[in-house]
Amino acid sequence: MVSVMQPFMDVESSRSYIDELYSVDPQKCLDALVCLKNSVIGSNRQKGSVIAQGVVPRLLQLLGDISGSITDRIRLEAAVTLGSLAKGTDQHVVALIDLGVVPLILQVLMTTSLVDPITDGKTRINDLLIEACLRCLRTVFQHSSAPVHTIYQNPSLVPRLLSLASRSVTSQICIATILTTACKVIKTAEEQNALSKGGAVETLAVQLDSSLPEVQLPALACLANMCYQNHTVSAMVAAASTNNTPQGRLVPAVLGQLMGREKSSLVQLEAARCVAYMHRAGALSATDPRVVYRTLPCLVRLCHRDRPPRERVAAAETLAYLTEVDTDLQRLASISNHLIPTLAEFLRPHPQVQDTSLSQDMRQAAFRAFASLGANDEDIRKRIIETQSLMEHVVSGLQDPGGPRVRLAAVRCLHSLSRSVQQLRTTFQDHAVWKPLMQLLHGADKGLEGRGEGEEDLLTVASSTLCNLLLEFSPSKEPILESGGVELLCSLTKRPDPALRLNGIWALMNVAFQAEQRVKSQILSCLGTDQIFRLLADPELAVLMKTLGLLRNLLSTKAHIDRIMGEHATHVMQAVILVLEDPEHPADVKEQALCILANVADGDRARDHIMANEDVLKKLMDYMMHSNVKLQVAAIFCVCNLVWKEEPGAAQRQARLRELGLYRILQQLRHTKDSQLFDKVKTALAQFFDP
């Protein structure tokens, strides 16, 4: 728990000194505490020695004693000493956490009385005790092992903490920081809502009006964390005022002012984070002046080289989030203050950045920002790709050895850029990006079990990118297939994660489009009919739709249709009937199934499998009379292929369909008012020979 400790004191009196902490004489105990406090300030060696000698439980006992036998001054000195110990090494903080410092401090904060300073002289010592406890709690909560969830376990804790904020500037700073940490670590709607219901929005809004940046900064950080992906809280913040009255300044207006160049860059950054999160949560529109004219320019400005690297990283990450979904914001950002070349600087070595982790953070932030900027606009993608050495950096990022975070950001960037048809045909081929992408996919696929969340995200985004690289016009398609692409994609369709199943089947659908017979046979052999049926029963509608799309692409070109149906007719027909008979399936799904039938009906020999299946023929008739016009059109399209007069055996097929009453249905549909349906009916009737 704690590394090897040094002796507590180098003087002969060390044992008696410690013994006096346990004295029943309050003055002796107090004197010992004061000496102890002074000895540990600024000395990690002394802090470690105190913890190793088991003094902390006594400090906790003194702090928590409310029997009256311990003076308020002793409790105060105990709290201050614990706060000093918490400023030691990570091991020291973990030791305090293990000994129960957090629940005890929360208990003291809950039970210490708050009285009027005019009528009660004890107020000052109580306020000092509260401040000491808050400082200690703030320090402990900044450690990754801190049990921050404990402040949500008692519904009274958050309101109590917020009520303490008015006691002093120190209390304001500490409480906002404590709540920021608790919301940042957990960051779920439940915790965000708990803070808002406890009155955090109103309390923090008041702090924004402070003239002290050290008060504003933690308040801004906490509000930002509360707003992240939470519409309810974001709407509350957007409607809040700084003095909690209708006449007060609204928080969004104050945030806009806090992004002014005269403010400290950290205040600007946190204010921009607040607005960015409020926008993405739906509380502020993309056209809101605070978003367009304050937040976006502020974040672009903070990305520039005159800012400290950590601030540049945070600004780029926030800018990426702000612009991720809105095309107009992407276009505006891309032409603002040389942003694209500024972000490209993040990817180059910086002599002043010796920290490997910081260097990785800069690369990750740049890739994320490029991914957002290039998400929708072809011209922006072109400008990003044409930036000097950009693609080399992306390829290098795909192979980054420092863990999944840079690789994930790089593949997100690649995914965004891969939406460009022109770049797929040129730049992507010139840099052979498919090679590191396939290496990354094979590595992530084989080693996913037991890995962290980042690896699964990596596999998801990488497989999405692969879908684009496997489009019919992409030069990367053939080398990917030669590198085991089909086997990889089939394995993805068996993953428990629906996003991976979707990407796998979607990519296979792209592979099958206008593919050679050998590729189609490879897909069917590797995937297997059992897996196809499992995918057709998938609870995710998108997976079902792409599976039907795969079947439709497999069953194209007469020779391919006849060959596949010759080997798999029973399974194909069974799959189509399964979809058409399910009352829960929406019209789009059933339309795909009918289109598959239409493709089968286009085969020279394959159409016999439809004509020989009375259930399927009856289904066609049912859908010809369906209330949904799209399904009627799809069914009649299939009928057209069956009765086409120029195909061998058309007369016999027409006679059979007349016998079933299908011709009569077509004649009835001539009176439809839908132009598309009328055209299909007219075409179908024109194919029938005169009886």
N, C-alpha and C positions, 0 to 999 in steps of 0.2 A: 504494500500500500504506500509506504513512505520509504525512500531510500535511506541508506546508512546515515544516521544523524550524528552531529557533533555534540559534545557535552554541553549541557544547558548553560553553565557558567564556569569560568576558569578560576573563580575565587573559592576560598575555603568555606564560605558561608552559603554555598549553593543549596545544600540540603535544608538548612534552617529557613532559607529564603522561600523555598517551595512549601515547606511546612506551614509558613505563616499564611499562605493562601487558604488554609483550612482552619485558621484560628477562629475561635468564637468571638474574639475581640474585634469589632467592626473596624477600628482604626488600624490595627495591625494588618487585617485582611486588605483594607484599602491601600495602605502603604505598599504592601507586596504587589498588589495589582498595578499600581502606578509604575513601580520599578519594572515589572514584567512588560507592561505596555511599552515603556521607553526602550527596553532591551531588544524587542523584536522589530521595532520600526526600522525599515531599511535593511534588515539583515535576514536573508533567507536561511543562513546557517542557524541563527537563533530561533527562527520560526520552526525549522525542522526539529531542533532539539526540544523545544517546548511540546510539540505534538508527540514526539517519540517518548517523552517521559510521562505521558498520560495526563497532562494538565488540562486539556480541552474539556473533558467531562466536568471538571470542577468549574471551569468558566461557564459552561452551559447551565450548571446547577445554580450558580450565582445569578446569572441573567434571568433564569426562570423562576426564582424564588419570590413569591408575592405574599409570603406569610407575615411580613413586617419585621422579621428578625434581621433582614439584610437592608441596608440603606439604599436609597435611590442612586446615590453616587457610586456605590459598589456595582450596582447593575449597569450603570452607564459605562464605567471603566471596563467591565467585562465585555460589553457590546463593542466598545472601541477596539479592545484587544483582539476579539474575534475577527473584526473587520480588517485589522492589520494582518492577521494570520492568513486571511483569504486572499491577500495580495501577494502571497508567495508563489511557489511553483505550482504546476498542475497537480503534482502529488500532494502538496499541502491542501489544495482545495478539495481533492477527492477524499482526503482523510476527514476534513470537516463535514463533507456531505455524508460520508458513511457514519459519522458519529451523531448525525441528526440535527445539524445546525439549522437547516431550512424550516422544518416544522416548528422548531422552538421559536425562531425569530417571528414566524407568522403568528404564532400564538401570542407573543409579546405585543406585536402590532395590533392584534385584535383586542387585547385586554387593557392596554395602557390607557388610562383615562385622559380625555381632552377637556381642559377646563379654561375658563376665561382668565387671561393674564392679569386683568384689572382686579379681580376678586380673589385670585388664588396665586400665591407666590410659588407654588410647586410647578406652575406651567413651564417655566424655563427648563427645569431639569427633565420634565416629561418630554418636552420638544426635543431636547438634546438626545434623550434615549431613543426616541422615534427616528431621529435623523441617523444616529449611529447604526441602528438596526437596518434601516433602509440602505445605507451605504454598504453594509456587509452583504445584504441580500442582493443588491445590484451586482457586486463583484462576483459572488458565487454563481448567480444566474448566467453570467457570461461564459461559464465553463460548459463544455459540451455534455458533461455528465450530470449537470444540475437537474433536479427533479422539478422542472418548471411547471409541469402539469398540476402540481399541488395547489396552485392558486385558484384552480377551477373546481377543486373538490368540495370546497365549502362555498355555497352561493353568496355568503355574506362577505367573503374576502375581497373580491374586486371592488364592491362599493366602499368597503372600509378603506382600502388602499387609496382610492380616488378621493375620499373625504380628507385624507391626510395631506393631499397636494397643496391645499391652501395654507398650510402651516408655515412654509418657508420656501425659498428658492431651491435649497438643497432637496427638499422633499419633492418639489415639482420635477426636478431633473432625475432623481432616483426612481420615482414611481413610473414616469414615462419610459425610462430605460428598462425597468423591470418588466413592464407590460409589453414593450417592444420585443424583448427577448422571448417572453412567453408566447407571443403571437407569431414571431418569426420561426421559432423552432417547430411549433405544431402547425400553425397556419391552416386550420380547417374552419369551415363555416361555423361549426359548433362553438369553437373558442372565440372566433371573431364576434359572433353574435352575443356571446356571454359578456365580452368586454363592452359592446355597445349597449346592451341592456343594463349593465352596471353603471352607465353614465360616462363612459370613457370619451365618447365623441364630444360631449359638452365640455368636459374638463380640459381635454387637450386643445379644443378650439380656443378656449380662453388663453392658453399658454402661447398661442401663435401671436398674440398681440404684445407679448413681452418684448422689451428692448434688448434682452440678452440672448445672443445666439445659442448659448449653452442651454437655455430653457426651450427655445424654439426647436432646436435640432432633434432632441429625443421625442418631442411631441409630433413633429413631422414624420419621423421614422415609424412611430407607433401607428399613426393614422394611415400611412402607406401600407403597412402590413395588414391592418384591419380591412382596408379596401380591396386587397388583392383577390380577384375573382369572386367578389361578394357584392352582388347588386344591392342588397338591402342596406348594408352598411355604407356603401358608396353613395347611395341616395340620401342617407342620413347626413353624411358629411357634406354633400353638395347643398343641402338645405340648412345646414347649421350656420350660426353666426358667432362671432368671437366674444360677444358678451351675453349670449343666450337670450337675446331679445329680438323682436322683428326689426328694430331700428339699428341693430348691429351690422357690422360688415360681414357679408357672406364669406364663408371659408374659401370657395373657389377664387373670389376676387383677391383675398389676402394671399392665397398661394401664388397667384399671378404676380403680385407685388414682390413676394419673397424670391422670385426668380430674377429680379433685377440685378444688373451687373455690380451694383454697389454692395450687394449682400455677399457674405462669404460663400465660396463655391460649394461647400458642403450643404449649406442651407438651400442654395439654389437647386442642388441635386435632389435633396429629399423632397422639396416642394414639387419638383418635376415628376418624381416618382409617384407622389400622391395623385397628381392630375392624370398621369399615364394610366395608373391602376383604375382610377374612377372612370376614365374613358373606356377602357377595355371591359369594365364591369357593366357598362351601359348607362352610367349616371351622367356622363357628358358626351355630347355627339362629336364626331370627327371634325365638324365645322365650327365647334365652339371656339371663340377667339382665344380662350385660355389654353386650348390645345394647339391651335394653328400658329398663333402669333407669340406665345410665351413659352410653352413647354417644348415644342419641337426645336425652335431656334436655340433655346437654352441647352438642350441636350447635345445638339450638334456643336455648339460652342465649347462645351465641356469635354468633348472628344479630342480637342486639339492639343498639340504637343506642349503647350505652355502650362498644361495642368499636370498634377502629379499622376503617375501611372494608375494608381488604384482608383482615382476619381475618373480617369478616362475609361477604365474598364466598366465601372458602374454606369457611367453615362451611355456607353455603347450598348450595354445589356438592356438598359431601360429603353433606349431608342429602338432597339430590335423589337421589344415587346410592344411599344407604342404603335409601330408601323406594320406589325405583322399581318394584319388582315385588311387594312384600308388602302386601296390603290392610290387615292389622291394624296394621302400622307406619305406614301412611298415615293411618289413622284416629286413632291415638294422637298422631302428630305434629301433625295438624290441630287438635287441641284442647289442645295444649301451649303454655302461656305466650304466648297471643296471637300465635301464629306467623303466621297468614295476614295480619293487618294489619301485622305487622312486616316481612314480605316485600314487602308493597305499598309500604312506605316506600322500598325499593330503587329503585322506578320513578319516584319523584318527584325533581325537582332538589334538590341539596344544596349550599347556599352554601359549605360547607367542602370540597366535592369539586370542585376546579377542573380536575383531570386528566380529559381527555375519555376516555382509555382506561379509567381506573378507573370512570368513570360508565357506560361500556358494559359493563364487567365486572359491575357491580352489577345492571344490567338483565338481562343474560344469566343471572346466577345466580338471580334471582327467577323468571324465566320457566321455567327448568329445574326449580326447586323446585315451582312450581305445576303443571307438567306431571306430575311424579311424584306429588304429593299427589292430583291429580284423575284419576289413571289408571283407577281401578276403582269409585269410590264416587260415586253420584249426589248424595248430600247434600253431600259435600265440594265437588264441582263447583259446586253451587248457591251455596255460601258463598263460593267464590272469585270467581265471576262477579258476585255481589252486592256485592263489595268496591268501594268508591268508585272510579270512573273506571278500573277494571281493564280493561274491554274496550277503552276508548279507548287505553290504553297498549299493549295487544296489537296493535291495528290500527296504531298508530304504529310498534311494533316490527317489523311486517312490511315497513315502508317505510324502515327505518333505513338511512341513507346510509353508515354507517361500516364496511361490509363484511358478509360473510355470517354472522358469528358471532351477532350479536344477532337478525338475521332468522331464523336457524335455531332459536334458542332460543324466539323468539316463535311460530314455526309449530309447534314441538313442544308448546308450551302450548296453542295453538289446537287441535291434533290431539287432545290429551287431553280438552279441554273439549267437542269436537265429538262425543264418544261419548254425550252427553246428548240424548235425543230431545226433551225439553222445551226445552232451550236452542237446538237447531237450529230449532225452530218459532218461538221468541220472540227471545231476545237476539241470536242470530246474524243474524236477519233485520233487527232494529232497527238494528244497526250495519253492515249490508251488508258483512260480513267477506269475502264472496265476491269483492268488487271488488279489494282489495289482494292477495288470495290469487291471483287470476287474473293480475294484473299481475306478481306475483312468479314465477308458473309460466311465463308467456310469456317473461319476461326470462331466467330460468334455463335454459329449454329452448333458446332461440335462442343463448345465449352460453355454453353448457356446455363446448364444445370449448375446450381450452386453459386452463380455469379450474382452481382448486384443488379439493381434496377437499371443502371446505365447501360449494361450489356443488352438487356431486352429492348430498351429504347433504340439502341444502336442497330439491332437486327431489324426492328420495325422500319426505321427510316431508310436503312440501306436497301431493304427489299422494296420499299416504295420507289426508290431511285432506280432500282433494277427494272421495275415495270416500265419506266420510260425508256431505258436503254434497250429494251426488247421490242419496241415498236417496229413495225414492218420496215420503215425507211431508215432505221438506225444501222450504221455500219458495224456497230458493236454486237449486234445480235448473234451473228455466226460464231465469233470467238467465245462469246459467253456460253453458248450451247456446247461448244467443243470442250469447255472447261467444267463440264458437269452441271450446267445450269438447270436442266430439267430435273435431275435428281434432287438438287437443292430445293427447288420450288415445290416439288411433290412433298418433301419432308416438311416444308413450312405449312402445308395444308393440314397437317396432323397436329399442329401445335394447339395447346389449350387457349392461347391468346387469340381472340377473334381478329385482331388487326393483322397478325401474322398469317392466319388462314386466308384472310381477304387478299393480302398482298401476294401470297403464293398462287392462289387461283386466278387472280387478276393477271399476273405475269404470264401464267400458262395460257390464258386466253389470248394475250398479245402474241405469244410464241406461235400459237396455232393459226393465227390469221394469215391466210394465203401461204401457209407453210407447205413444204414438200411432204409426200406421203410418209417417208421414213421418220420425219420429225413427229408427225401426228401419231404414228404407230408407237414411237418411243414414249410419248406422253401417256397414251392409253395403257401401255404395258407397265410403265413405272407407277402411274397413279392407281390403276386398278379399278374395276367396276364397283367393288365394295366401297372404296373410298369416295367414289363419285356419288353413290347413294347416300353416304354419310353427309357429304357436303350439301346434297339436295334437301336433307332434313336438318340442316344447320339452323339454329335459332336466330342467327344474324341474317337479316334479309339481304344485305349486300353480298354476303358470301353465296347465297342461293342464286342471286341474279348473275354473278360472274361465272358460277358453275354452268348455268344455262348458256351464258355467252360462250364459254369454252366449248360446250357441245355443239353450239351453232357454228362456231369456226371450224371445228373438226369435221362437221358434216357439210363441207362446201367443196365444189368441183365434182362433177358427175362421177369420175373414176374413183375419187376418194370416198364419196358417199357410198357407192356400191360396195367398195371393199370393206369399209368399216361396218356397214350394215350386214354384210355377209358374215362378219365375225361376231358382231355385238348387237344384232337386231333385237333380240329378246330383251336385253338390258335397256337399250335405248327406248324402245316402245313402253317398257314398264316405267321408266323414269318419266316420260312425257305424261302418261296416264296418271301417275302419282301426283304430278303437279296440277294437272287439269281438274282432278277430282277433289282436291283439297279446298274446302269452302273458305278457309282462313287466308289463302293467298290473295294478295291484291292483283288488280288487273295487269299491272306491268309485268308481274311474274308469269301470269298465264299467257300474256302476249308473246313472251320469249319462248314458251313451250310450243305455242302454235307456229312460231317462226321456224323452230327446229323441225316440226312436222312438214312445213313447206319446203325446207331444204331436202328432207328425206324424199318428198314427193317429186323432187327434181332429178333423182337418180334413175337410171334406166331400169335397174333391177330392184333397187331399194324401195321404190314406190309400191311394189307388190306386197311389202310387209304392212303397208297401210290398208291396201285393198283387201287383204286377207284378215284384217282385224276389225270385226264388226263393232266392237266397243269404241275403237278410235273413230270410225266413221260416224257413229252416233254422236260422239263428242263434237266432231266437226259440225254436224247439223245443229246441235244445241248452241254452239257458239256463234253460228251464223244468225241465230235469232236472239242473241244476247242483248241486254239493254245497253251494254258498253260498246260504242261504235268502234273503238280501237280493236276490240276482240273480234267483232264481226269482220272487219277489214282483214285481220290476220288469218281468220278461218277461211275466208273466200280466196285469199292469196294462195293458200294450200290447195284449195279446190282447183284453182286455175292450173297449177302445176300437174294435178292429177288428170285433168281433162284436155290438156293442150293437144290440139288436133294433129299437130305435126309430129308428135311422138308415137313410136310404135305401140300398138295395143290401145290407142286412145278410144276407139269405138267401143270395145268391150268394157272399158272402165266407165265410159259415159253411160252405157246401158245399165250397168250395175248401180250407178248413182241415181239414175232416173228411177230405177226400181225402188230405191230407198226413199224417194221423195225429195231428194236434194235439189233437182232441177225446178221443182215446184216452189221451193223456198226462194231460189234465185229470182224467179218471176215475180214473186210477191215483193221482193226487196227492190224491184225497179222503181217503186213509188217513193223511195226514201228521199228525204230532203237534204241529206248530207252529201256534199259533192264528192268527197273522197270515196265514200262507200258506193255511191252511184257508179263512179268510174270503174271500181273493182267488179261490181255486179255486171256491168255492161261488157267488160272484158271477158269475164267467165262465161256469160251466155253466148258470146260470139264464138266460143270454141266448140260449142255443141253442134254435132251434125244434125241435120233435119231427121226427125224420126221416120 
